Amino acid sequence: SPTPPGGQVQFYLSRDGGPELHVGNPPVSEDGHASVNIHNGQNILPGAYVLRAEFMGYGPAQPSVSSSTAFTVLPIPTSVAVTAPENVHLPAAPIRLQALTGWGAGTGRTGEPGGTVTFFDVTGGGRVELGSATVTLDCCVMYQPMMAHFDAPGRLPGTYEFEARYDGSTTVGQSTSTVSVTVAKAPSQVTLQGYPPTIQANHEVVFTARGQVMTASG
């Protein structure tokens, strides 16, 4: 202001209190505007930014400096949905956890984001990391979405809660999901055997009962 055509405006951008970077020097248009696109060609990561502009002067117009404008860049939102068997009937059996990743609402993106998913046991308000798995495509199943698979170690009978956290990246946000699993007591069987199998009256016979707890290995 005023709005003479000509000259240039220098734009400077800083992130999270860091040093300023020069992000463009567009010319001033006929209506006195100068615009710069700081997305294309710039490494715009999530964070708190401050932008300012300097008019270099032109003809009768003196140089001037704008006030600073602050804005925040957020990570791209994501979603994750973890599933598991509701009931596990063999305490020694691993518990298969599956996590399906997705993009958040309003992103306009399709497909599933890749990367890793970290799994936790959050039973009773605790938080124990179990391990991580890579989001992959099952090559043997047609139309199968990309998922992360993880086998949690077997648990004693009871109800457990597991969490899957999609870890995201420098530009993609994290997301979490939980699932509840009930581990039942292991089934058992008992067999009864008499010895000898054939006896005479008034003779002793020994009966033996054998119990067996069924496990994941049989």
Disulfide bonds with the S-S distance in Angstrom:
none
